[in-house]
Amino acid sequence: MVAQCNPDWMTYFRQFNLLDPVDQKVAGNVGVPESFLARKVSGQSVKKNVDERAVNRLYLSFILYALMKDLDIWCVSGKFNMPRGFIQNLLNSSASFSSCVLHFCEELDEFWAYKALLLDVTKKLSYCVKAELVPLMEVAGVLEARAKQLYNAGYTTLAHLANADPQVMVKSIEHLSKRQANQIISSAKMLLNEKTEALQEEVEELLRLPADLPSLITKNENVQTIE
């Protein structure tokens, strides 16, 4: 997708200027200095060789950043002057790649920091909705439109859904049958139990006494052995 990207230079330059000085310096370090964008916008020739792939990657990162800031695909398409199909494909491929990297980091304990970072990023890319809707959309059968209805009706967390009264939910949500309400509540309960069990396992792991914990007795025995 990098090769297919054709940046709108005015939009590119505008997005670059919205960055703080630190981020602008990072952009320069990856190969996209402000002087290059300024020349592109003004139509001047660029004397220095600049990696086109690096330039396109940064532009695509601006698009993804806009999507993660709760802008829908239609708005982002108009903002960056890019086809909606292209942006949808970019979003799908980025979410898939992020998920793969996340699973890789989960297998290696030394990458625990990346796991914590990628978990939220992957969810945002996968659902591409406001952050407060993500916990609701983790429930099976709840898509964006339904998540918005639930959130506006006061069901803002997974616990709200798991402990909801189906009759009250049906009355609060338009075009929601009792069968659908029961399915949502049942799925929410299962998901809540899974999350609870996972957290409990983490707590037990943290509280478990290490088998190789150094002890005073072991040290004394070693001293006696040496003597």
Secondary structure as UniProt FT lines:
FT   TURN            2..4
FT   HELIX           9..17
FT   HELIX           21..29
FT   TURN            30..31
FT   HELIX           34..42
FT   HELIX           52..68
FT   TURN            69..70
FT   HELIX           73..80
FT   HELIX           84..106
FT   HELIX           109..111
FT   HELIX           112..127
FT   HELIX           131..133
FT   HELIX           134..137
FT   TURN            140..141
FT   HELIX           144..152
FT   TURN            153..154
FT   HELIX           158..162
FT   HELIX           166..172
FT   TURN            174..175
FT   HELIX           178..207
FT   TURN            211..212
FT   HELIX           216..226
//
